[in-house]
Amino acid sequence: MTDSDVALGRQAQKSKNTREKILNSAISLIKEGGFSAASASRIAERAGITWGAAQHHFGSKEDILEAVMTISHEKFIARVSAPHLRTGTLADRADAFVDCMWEHYQDDVYLAGLEILLAGREINGHSPGMATFDQRAREHIKTLHEIFHDSELTDDQLQEVLIFVHCLLTGLTIEKVLEKSLRGEQRHLRRCKLMLLTAINNI
């Protein structure tokens, strides 16, 4: 390996670290003060760089926010790829899937992404393209077929099931964020698991 190769490797790692600082700054600001708290200048300030330097890595604030959404999606896919979600009875897998989703929905990255979706979807006319949504939807359906491999539901039915669970858990998440806690959390999750199992069985 030449000195030039070493220098390029160090530069790439430095760039990666800076990008992570920028993203973590945006996520922490949104967590602390909501979407409006994550202005371009404050993101850069918290990351310890100038906004010009931040633009060098991402181009715009919208690109930073979209990167947060991408990270949230990637973390979700990593979680639902866990081998234990693909073993056990159908009831076991339904329980584990809801627990996995609920864990993801408590993650700071997901919560930041939720704020971005709710508050930023129409800002400057910027919104993720339908191609991105379609790609993610296909990925989610593929994952559900792997987890519930003994279910006879079609792609459309599985997507409907996922949307239902997503809406229920998102509502509970918002309640927990607003109230700082969620009364009867485990009871709500048990109901969600039962409803998922019923839907997967197509009852």
N, C-alpha and C positions, 0 to 999 in steps of 0.2 A: 504494500500500500504506500502510495507516494504522500509527500507532505500536502500536496494539493487535495488528495482524496480525504485526508484527515481534516483539513480545513473545511472542505465541503460538508463533511459529516457533522462537524461542530456547528456550522452555520445552520444546517437543517435542524439539528436538535434545539438550537437557540430559537429558530423560527417557530418550531413546534411548541416550545415552552411559552413563547409570547402569545401565540394563538390561544393556548389553554388559559393563560392569565386573562386575556380579553373575554373569553367565554365565561370563565368563572366570575369575572367582575359583573357581567350582564346578569348572570343567574342570581348572584347574591343581592344585587341592587333590586331586581324584581321581587325577590323573596322578602326583602326588608320593606320596600315601599310601593310595590305594585309596578305595573308596566310603565307608568309615567316617570318613575324614579330613575329608569335606565336611559337617561339621555346620552347622546354620543359623547359629550364632554365628560360626564361623570363615569361612563364606562372606561374611557381612556385614563382618567385621573386615578380611578381605583386600581387599574392595571399598572399604573406607574409609568405610563408612556404618553406621548402626545396623540391627539386625534389623527394627525397626519400619519403617524406610525401605525395606528390601528387601521387606517384606510389602506395602508400598504399591504396588510395581511388579509383584510376582508373586503375592502372596496367601499362598503357603506354600512350603516347601522342595520338596514334591512337584511344584509348578508349575514351579519352577526346573529340576528334573531332567527334567521332560517337555519343557521348552523346549530343553534340551540335545539330547534325542532328536530333536526336530523340526529343529533346526539340522543335525544329522548327516544326516538324511534329505534335507534341501534341498541340502546340499553334494554328496551322492551323485548326486542327480538332475542337478545342474548339471554334474558331471563326465561322466556318461554321456550328456549331451546334446551333447557335443563333436562337431563335424562329421566329424572324422577317423575316428570309430568307425563311420561309415556308408559309408565308401568302401573300395575295395580288394577283394581276394578274400575268400572266407569265412574262410580261414585267417588272413589279415591282420586281419580284424575280430575273430576269436576271440582272437588274441594281444593286440590292443589293448584288448579288453574286460577280459581278465584283468589286464593291466598297470594299467588304470584302477581296477579294484576293489582291487587290491593297494595302489595309492597311497592310495586312500581309507581302507583299513583301517590304514594307518600314521599317519593323522591323529589328533591329540590329541582332537578332538571325537568321532570314532568310538570311540576307546579308552575315553573317559569314558562314552559311551553303552553300550558293552559292559559296563563295570563296573556301570552302573546296572541293566541288564537282569539280570545275574547275581546281584547282591546286593540289589537293591531291589524286585524284582518282586512280593514279597508283603508288604512293609513297610506296616503300617497298612491292609492289604487293598487297597492302591492299585496298579492296573495299567492300562496304556492300554486303551481300549475296543476291542472287535473291529472296530467301524466304522473306526477309525484304521488297523488292520492291513489290513482289506479294501481301503481306499482306496489305501494304499501298494502293496499287492500288484497291484492293477489298474494303477497307474502304472508299476510295474516291468515288467509283462507288455507293456504298450503300448510301452515303451522297447525291450524285447528284439525285438519285432516290427519296430521301425524299424531296429535294428542288423542283425538277421539276417532281412532282408526276403525273402530267397530260400529261407528254410527252410520246410518244410511242417509243422513241429511245431504242435500245437494249443496253446491257452492253458495247459492242464494240464501238457503235456509241457514247455513253456518254463519254467513255474514250477518244475517238478521239476529242470530243468537249473540254474536260478538257485539253488535251495536247495542242490544238490550243490556248486556252485562256492563259494557262501557258506560252507557248513560246512567245506570243505577250507581255504579261505583264513582263516577265523576260527580254525581249529585251528592253522595255521601262525603266525598273529598272536599267539595266546596263548603258544605256544612261544617266540616271539621276545621277548615281554614278560617271561616268566619267566626265560629264559636270557640276556637282554640282547643276544642275537644269534641268527641262524638259520643253522646249517651247511647248506650246499648249497641256499641260497635260490633261486638261479637254476635249478637242476635241478628243484626242487619246482615252480616256476612253469612251467617247460617241460612238465612232466608234466600240470599242471593245464590248460594250453592245449591239449594233445593230447587230453585227456579231454573238454574242452568241445567241441572240433571234432568228435570222434567222436559225441558226444551230439547236437549240432546236425544232423549228417548222418544221425542216427537209425540208426546202425550197430549 
